[in-house]
């Protein structure tokens, strides 16, 4: 395993529950995070088994129970989470202490937005995906955290760079000190787009491997992880503080992940969350 891969997401198991965490973030001691798989839940059929999204047509009680099972090992409850309505844009919302639970149930979301930031300890920011990427960021000098959703539209509009800038502008965080990890997502070999989408990336300067290359006919392979990795570097994230994606492909691994593209839209969603650790009573933070 390369040094880069060793910083990125690794697969773990607790009973039937399987999930991923990144040693790069865990070693900081400042944040708790995880990315779910499809293993260890109670949903059935094409949503089997750990579907975490309400908008998939799943039964409410099953989604709630799946969220409970996934969050419980880290001391969180389904009613604790914060989520926005992901619209494949680049809107960024700040979550405060009063926003706990906004997004825990349908029609309670923190408005529209594809990225969340917070400096509130113990507040779990969540995102949902089934091929798109989730970007996990920690600004240890504040401290603050962010979770961003990046599909092809968000990637084209530089969601990665925008969320780094938001942490810097809102909290005074230094990009060179930030830690960033890219979640599992569909790989460039599996993900093809048509010429109109490819043209937008070519115009933005992403032509050629490893970002975009010709497939058959009017189709092009698009590697979202490679582009987001480059965008994070351009935003000031240092090489040793970046855990790139690409190792875990949601389309290649039907045993572990839901894939919107592979299942033609009839599938569940994985959840990612990140929260600042709460300082225990009597514990002193040393900078």
N, C-alpha and C positions, 0 to 999 in steps of 0.2 A: 504494500500500500504506500503511495506517495505521501510526502509531507502534507501536500494540499488536501488529499483525500482524508488524511488523518485528522484534519481540522474540521472537516465537513460532517454531514449527518451520518450517524451510525445507527444500526438497527438494534433495538433492545426488546426484551420480553418480560412481562409480569403476568404469569398465568397465561390465559388466552390472549391477553392484550399485547399487541405488538406496536411499537412506536419508534420514532427516531429523535435523537438529540445530537447536537454538535458540540464536541469537546472544546472548541474555540470559545463558545459562550459559557459552557459549564465551568471551565477553569477560571473564569473571571470572578466567580463567587458573587456577582452582583445581580444576576438575572436567572429566572427559571423559565424554561421553554420546552416545547415539544411539538412534533409534527406527527399526526396520527396516520395509521395505515387503515386498511379495510378489515383488519382482523381484530376480533374480540368483542363484537357487538351483538345486537339482537335483531337487526333488520333482516328482511328476507328477500328472495328473488334477486333481481338485478341490483338491488341495493344492499345485498348481503356483504358484511354484517354490521360494520361500524360506520354507517352513514351519519354525518353530523349536521346536515343541512335540512331545514324545514321545507324549502321550496322545491324539493325533489319529488314530492308526492307521497313521501313516507308518512306513516302515522306519527302524530305529535308525540305520543308517549314513548315510542321507540327512539325517536331522535333525542328526546330528553334523557332517556336512560343511557343511550350511547355517549352523550356528552358527559353524563355523570361518571360513567366508567372510565372515560379517558382523562377527565380532570382530577378525579379523586386522589390518585397517587401523589399529586402535588399540593393537596390541601385546598383545592378550589371546588366550588359547586357550580352547576349550570347557571344558577341565578346570579353568579358573580361576573360573568363575562361581558365585555364590551365589543360590539360589532357595528359596522356601518353597512349600508346597502351598496354592494360592489356593482359598479356600472361600467367597468372597463375604461375608466378615465384616469385622471391624475389628481383628483381631489384629495386633500389631506385634512383630517380632523384631529383636534386635540381632545383627549379624554381627561376629565377631572374626576375628583373623588365622588362628586354628585352623579356622575354618569355610570357608576357601577350598575350592572344589570341591563343597560340599554343595548339591546341586541340579543338578550337572553331568550326572547320569545318573539314570534311574529308580530309585526307592527310596533315594536318597541325600539327599533334601531336608532342609532345616532346619525340619522340622515344619510344622504348619499356620500360616498367617499370610498376610495380604494387604498387609503393608508391611514393609520392611526398612530399618534404619538402621545406619550405621557411621561411625566416625571413623578407620578404618584406611586409609591410603593404598594405592592400587593394588588394591583389592578390589572387583570389579565386582558390584554388586547388580543383579539382573534381575527383570523382570516380563513377563507374557505376556498378550496381549489380541487380541480380534477383534470389537470394538464397545465394550467397556468402556474406561474411561480409565486411563492411567498418569499419576501425578503425580510429577514430578521436582523434588526440593528440594535446595537447597544452603544450608548455614549457614556463611557465610564467616568468622564470628568464632570458630569452634571450631578448625579447620573440620570439618564433617561433612556427610554426604549422606543422602538418603532416597529410596526409590522405593515408591510405593503404588499398589495396584490398586483401582479404584473403579467397580463396576457400580452397578445401581440400589440393591441392598441396602446396599453400603458407603456410597454417597452418602447414603441415607436416615439412616444411622447416623453421618454426619459424619466419614468417614475423613479428609478433608482437615484438619479441625480437630484431629483426634486425632494425626495424624502431626506436625503443627507442635508440639503440646504435648509429644509424645515427645522431639523434638529439644531442646526447652527444658528438660524435666525431667531427661533423661539427661545432657546435655552443657552445660547452662547457655546454650544458644543464644538469641539475641535475635530474636523473630519479625520485628521491624521491619527487621532486617538480612538476613533470608532471601530467597533468590531461588526462585521457583516457576514451573514451566512445566507446562501441561496438554497431554497428547498428543492425537493424532488419536483420534477415537471417533465413534460414531454420532450424527448431529445430531438435533435436536429435530423437524425435519420428517419424518425417516425413522423415528424411534423412537416407537412407540405402546405404551401399557400399558393394562390393563383398569382398571375402576373400583375394584377392591380395592387395587391398587397405587397408583393415583392418590390414593385416600383417605388412604393413609399419608403421602403428601407434602403433601396439603392440611392434614392434622392437624399436620404439622410446620411449616406456615407458608409453603409453596412454591406456593401457588395463584396462577394468572395468569401472563401473559407477563412475562419470557422463560423462565420456569421450567416451567410446566405449563398447558396449555390444551386445551379440548375439541376432539376430532376428530369422528368420526361415531359415533353410537350410544353404546355404553358405552366407547369408546376415547378416550384422552387422549394428546396429544403431551407428551413429557417430555424436557427439555433438560438432560442430565447435566453438560455442560461449564459451562453458565450457573450451575447450583447450586454446583458445586465452586469456581468462580471466586468466588462470593459467600461461600462458607464459608472460603476462604483469606483473603479480606479481613477477615472477622469474626475470624479467628484472629490477625490482626495483620500480615499481609503488606501491604506498602506498594504503592500503585498502580504505581509505576515499577519495582518488583521482581517484578511478576506478568505473565506472558505467557499470556493466556487461550487456551482451546481454541475449537473451533467452526469454524475455517477449513478443516480437513481432515476430511471425513466418510468414515468407513470404508465405509458403505453406498453412498454416492454414487459412489465411485471403485473399481469392480471391477478396473481396470487397475493400481491401486497397493496396495489393501488387501484382506485377508480380512475377511469380515463374517459373524458367526454368524447374525444375523437374516436377512440377505439370502439366505444359502445354506442356511437351515433346519438349522443345526447341523453340516453336513458341510463343514468348511473347516479351514484351517490357522490358525496364530497368528503375530502379529508379536511381536518381542522388543524391549523397551527395556532399556537398561543405563545405570548411572551409577557412576562411581568417582572418588575423590579422586586428583588427580595426585600422583605421587611426586616428591619433591624430589630433583633430580639431585645427585650428589656435588659438593661445592664450591659449590652454590647456596645462597644465603642468603635466607630468607623474611623479608620486610619487612612489618610490620603498619602 
